[in-house]
C-alpha cells in the first residue's frame, strides 16, 4: 500500500511539470517549407528546411542519390537540368498530412503521401508518390536530414 501511495504522490507532484512542458515544434513545418518552396520556385525557403551538415536525398532521376552538406543545392541543380532534357515543365507537388510519424528523441521518421503533377512535352501528367523524411531537431526546430521520393508510374492527369 505504501508503494502505491508513493506512486500516486509522485504522479500528483509531476503532473504540473508535465502540463507546463512546451508542445513539440510542428513536425510539418520543414516538410511544408520544402514542398512550398519547390512549388513556388523559392529556393531560399526550400533550402531553409534542411538540417545543418550532411543530408541524404534519394530521387527517381539520375544520379538518384545526393549526399553531403550541399546535397539539396546539387539535387535542385540536377533536377533543373533533368527536366529540361526530358521535356518536363510546370512541376508541382500536392501533399497530404503525414500517414505515419515516429518520433524518437531528436529524430523523426515521417511518411507523406503526395502527387507530383507536371507537363511532359505539354501533356498534363500526374504521379502518385510518397515521401519518406527523416527529420532532426536543430536549434529547437525540426529540419530535414534526409528524404526519399518514391513515385508510381506516371500517367496522364485526369
C-alpha atoms as one frame of an Amber mdcrd trajectory, in Angstrom:
protein
   0.000   0.000   0.000   2.883   2.363   0.784   4.367   1.784  -2.661   1.010
   2.613  -4.293   0.681   5.795  -2.229   4.230   6.833  -3.175   3.487   6.331
  -6.876   0.266   8.344  -6.642   2.065  11.135  -4.746   4.907  11.226  -7.301
   2.411  11.386 -10.171   0.497  14.193  -8.489   3.677  16.198  -7.942   4.881
  15.625 -11.519   1.562  16.479 -13.195   2.050  20.273 -13.063   5.528  19.885
 -14.557   4.207  17.730 -17.386   1.318  20.108 -18.040   3.727  23.056 -18.341
   6.011  21.328 -20.843   6.134  23.173 -24.155   4.435  21.404 -27.032   6.829
  19.886 -29.548   7.581  22.024 -32.606   5.365  21.325 -35.588   6.739  18.337
 -37.452   5.078  19.542 -40.667   6.901  22.882 -40.854  10.076  21.748 -42.673
   8.065  19.466 -44.964   5.706  22.301 -45.900   8.635  24.705 -46.339  10.449
  22.282 -48.626   7.402  21.440 -50.779   6.028  25.009 -50.852   9.497  26.296
 -51.736   9.683  23.753 -54.579   6.221  24.681 -55.857   6.911  28.426 -55.720
  10.481  28.267 -57.032  11.604  29.724 -53.679  14.949  28.030 -53.175  15.707
  30.065 -50.038  12.589  28.704 -48.327  13.251  25.185 -49.598  16.887  25.141
 -48.543  15.970  26.613 -45.139  14.038  23.416 -44.363  17.237  21.348 -44.183
  19.285  20.482 -41.110  22.856  21.742 -40.990  25.566  19.289 -42.006  25.289
  16.260 -44.211  21.969  15.479 -45.885  20.899  12.467 -47.967  18.394  12.704
 -50.846  17.164   9.796 -52.963  15.009  10.543 -56.005  13.882   8.805 -59.195
  16.084  10.671 -61.676  19.829  10.134 -62.157  22.133  10.023 -60.318  19.389
   9.017 -57.817  21.373   9.872 -54.672  22.791  13.144 -53.364  24.774  13.343
 -50.138  26.717  15.878 -48.160  26.321  19.415 -46.894  25.362  20.678 -50.387
  23.061  17.770 -51.306  19.932  19.955 -51.505  21.579  22.520 -53.755  23.094
  19.844 -56.011  19.768  17.981 -56.212  17.962  21.217 -57.195  20.517  21.968
 -59.917  20.346  18.386 -61.229  16.531  18.458 -61.196  16.596  21.651 -63.279
  18.912  20.044 -65.838  16.957  16.798 -65.883  13.545  18.323 -66.548  14.972
  20.284 -69.469  16.420  17.166 -71.078  13.211  15.105 -70.723  10.663  17.789
 -71.615   9.099  18.288 -68.192   7.635  21.642 -67.149   5.263  23.156 -64.599
   6.127  20.669 -61.859   4.300  20.941 -58.555   3.703  18.698 -55.572   0.445
  18.360 -53.652   0.767  16.504 -50.386  -1.446  15.174 -47.646  -0.927  15.089
 -43.916   1.665  12.545 -42.836   0.381   8.983 -42.879   2.944   7.975 -40.267
   5.051   9.845 -37.749   7.510   8.137 -35.423   9.469  10.421 -33.092  12.495
   9.006 -31.327  14.184  11.685 -29.272  15.730  14.234 -31.633  14.875  12.257
 -34.779  11.582  11.694 -36.560  10.528   9.339 -39.356   7.665  10.788 -41.419
   5.754   9.330 -44.393   3.898  11.830 -46.590   1.566  10.816 -49.450   1.846
  13.152 -52.427   1.048  13.695 -56.092   3.657  15.185 -58.409   1.898  16.936
 -61.309   3.693  18.298 -64.356   3.566  18.582 -68.109   5.502  16.044 -70.141
   6.085  17.557 -73.579   2.985  19.672 -72.943   0.749  16.799 -71.781  -0.577
  17.124 -68.201   0.829  14.214 -66.206   0.420  13.040 -62.616   2.400  10.671
 -60.462   1.204   9.351 -57.109   4.090   9.231 -54.717   5.253   9.026 -51.157
   7.988  10.971 -49.464   9.876   9.443 -46.594  11.507  12.110 -44.444  13.981
  11.796 -41.617  13.869  14.959 -39.546  16.325  16.071 -36.898  15.771  18.584
 -34.134  18.149  21.513 -34.738  18.078  24.644 -32.575  14.595  23.828 -31.281
  13.024  23.170 -34.693  12.566  20.128 -36.881  14.742  20.145 -40.008  15.107
  17.711 -42.911  18.084  15.378 -42.570  17.063  13.043 -45.381  14.238  12.411
 -47.813  13.336   9.800 -50.361  10.815  10.167 -53.163   9.071   7.007 -54.348
   6.761   7.645 -57.292   4.395   5.326 -59.115   4.430   5.076 -62.910   3.375
   8.469 -64.339   0.031   8.665 -66.141  -1.986  11.349 -67.918  -3.588  13.688
 -65.385  -7.331  13.448 -65.010
